[in-house]
Amino acid sequence: MTTQLGGPAATRALPAQDKLTSPEKSDASVAARLVKITLLGLVVAIAIWAAFPLAENHAWIGLGILVATTAGLLYLYLTRRHIPAKYLAPGTLLLVAFQVFPVLYTASTAFTNYGDGHRGSEEEAVVAIQTASVTQVPGSVQYALSIATTGDPATGPLVFLITDPATKTTKAGDAKGLKKLDPADVTVGVTGKVTAADGYTVLTAGQASLRSKEITALAVPVDGGAIRSSGLSRAYEGKAGRLYDKGCDCIRDTTTGKVWKADRRTGSFVAADGERLAQGWKVGVGFANFTRVVTDPDISGPFLRTLVWNFVFAIGSTGGTFLLGMFVAVALHSQRVRGRNLYRVLLVLPYAMPAFAMLLVWRDMFNKDFGLINNFFGIGVDWLGQPMTARIAVLLVQLWLGYPYMFLVTTGALQAIPGELSEASRIDGAGPWQSFRRIVLPLLMVALTPLLISSFAFNFNNFNAIYLTTEGGPFQPDNPANGATDLLITYTYRLAFGGSGAQYGYAAAISIFIFLIVGTISAIAFRRTRAQEEVYA
């Protein structure tokens, strides 16, 4: 006797099945809702946490983007519509936050003079110039001083808590200016010093002495001067030797009468004799940072030499590691080689070790006086002291560190090539070299070209390989900012964070050059890869 699919037996079975599965479905639905509510609550909490500093700094555009993004996420995940967007939204936000925004910010910085002495606005530059020129003069007002902070006593921002001797009022001052304190929130000792204040942590003598340099450097701006510390318990209101004159939009020295007028193009105060004050402000400079690479003779020559060596290093590192890795992989691919697995394990050991540690070891091995290489071969080559030998050294280090990766990927690609192709070529009379050159190598290149492109891009910006081995040196006496083994990335790092002063705008412009070079080469290479795939498909 047979039972039809829609018969009574099947009908009776369905409710029982539903009874078994519906509780499980209900539990899963409740768990999913709890996860959704938790994640959305976390998103709202992060948005609220980020909104306060944006509002405090009057970053209304950023605040608007934050509100719109949060509202969009809540709408997206609280409705049953737009299912594909629910999966795409997290990745898109991460892409914008960690890829698009940094690129756009770097590009915008490249068109400014942002750097040491040009970080803030013109008003901030004026305050810095005036406070830096403050000196104590006869009759300067003296204040009882307490050093405080609004954060950790060892690292928090410093605040001067002062008591006016004439009015007995207490004020809090920092680099932004003075703020009067409510007497009910302050406790003042018999000497006039503030011993406690709501919202502030008064430092002890020991804690303050540890930050004496910061205390000495702090100047609280006031009209016509600034308040500076005189020890840890007294402060004075000094007079500025250089004052800003709105009439001429200039800085005037009150002693000598010298004038520095504001130059809007460069964001600096410049005197008639060409002298510039160290403190300026951030302005847009158009393509000046880009044209500087070509027009400035002190920069164009080193930049072009660095660019040429950058290509040599990237091509040499990628090509050398690929050839060596492929040779070893092909040699161990033969079934006649005994102990292949042991050899493979030994050959990938350099890849398993921390690269930064191995780079430091190799640096010591190339040492002229006590390095292993010179001692082993009985030579006295100054490997890292001469331009040519230093370049050879970093290429050898990259060869040792990089070939295991190429060996691994080539081994995997060789195992994916059908053995029948090589067998057919031997039947047709082709030798081992002809079979490899005409069959194996083209198929390998189809599989490995994208990896070679990514390896080239990585080596083009391989900061660690240079900085941990040679630090970009050796350097010429006439140009300590650009070394013989410098890549564009290490050169950019030295410009941005070097001891001679940070030039973030110029460093960002060079970063754009690097991005365009690597992007163009990668695009061309990927196009050729697609053509290869069509030929051997």
HELIX and SHEET records of a PDB file:
HELIX    1   1 PRO A    8  GLU A   56  1                                  49    
HELIX    2   2 TRP A   60  LEU A   78  1                                  19    
HELIX    3   3 ILE A   83  LEU A   95  1                                  13    
HELIX    4   4 VAL A   96  VAL A  100  3                                   5    
HELIX    5   5 PHE A  101  THR A  109  1                                   9    
HELIX    6   6 GLU A  122  ALA A  132  1                                  11    
HELIX    7   7 PRO A  183  ASP A  185  5                                   3    
HELIX    8   8 ALA A  205  SER A  209  1                                   5    
HELIX    9   9 SER A  212  ALA A  217  1                                   6    
HELIX   10  10 ALA A  288  THR A  295  1                                   8    
HELIX   11  11 PRO A  297  HIS A  333  1                                  37    
HELIX   12  12 ARG A  340  LEU A  347  1                                   8    
HELIX   13  13 LEU A  349  ALA A  352  1                                   4    
HELIX   14  14 ALA A  355  MET A  365  1                                  11    
HELIX   15  15 LEU A  372  PHE A  377  1                                   6    
HELIX   16  16 PRO A  387  ALA A  416  1                                  30    
HELIX   17  17 GLY A  419  ILE A  427  1                                   9    
HELIX   18  18 PRO A  432  SER A  435  1                                   4    
HELIX   19  19 PHE A  436  VAL A  440  3                                   5    
HELIX   20  20 LEU A  441  PHE A  460  1                                  20    
HELIX   21  21 PHE A  463  TYR A  467  1                                   5    
HELIX   22  22 LEU A  488  PHE A  497  1                                  10    
HELIX   23  23 TYR A  504  TYR A  536  1                                  33    
SHEET    1   A 6 VAL A 134  THR A 135  0                                        
SHEET    2   A 6 ARG A 234  ALA A 240 -1                                        
SHEET    3   A 6 GLN A 142  THR A 149 -1                                        
SHEET    4   A 6 LEU A 158  THR A 163 -1                                        
SHEET    5   A 6 THR A 170  ASP A 174 -1                                        
SHEET    6   A 6 GLY A 177  LYS A 180 -1                                        
SHEET    1   B 4 VAL A 134  THR A 135  0                                        
SHEET    2   B 4 ARG A 234  ALA A 240 -1                                        
SHEET    3   B 4 GLY A 225  SER A 229 -1                                        
SHEET    4   B 4 VAL A 220  VAL A 222 -1                                        
SHEET    1   C 4 VAL A 134  THR A 135  0                                        
SHEET    2   C 4 ARG A 234  ALA A 240 -1                                        
SHEET    3   C 4 GLN A 142  THR A 149 -1                                        
SHEET    4   C 4 THR A 201  VAL A 202 -1                                        
SHEET    1   D 2 VAL A 186  VAL A 188  0                                        
SHEET    2   D 2 VAL A 194  ALA A 197 -1                                        
SHEET    1   E 4 ARG A 242  ASP A 245  0                                        
SHEET    2   E 4 CYS A 250  ASP A 253 -1                                        
SHEET    3   E 4 VAL A 259  ASP A 263 -1                                        
SHEET    4   E 4 SER A 268  ALA A 271 -1                                        
SHEET    1   F 2 PHE A 475  GLN A 476  0                                        
SHEET    2   F 2 ASN A 479  GLY A 483 -1                                        
END                                                                             
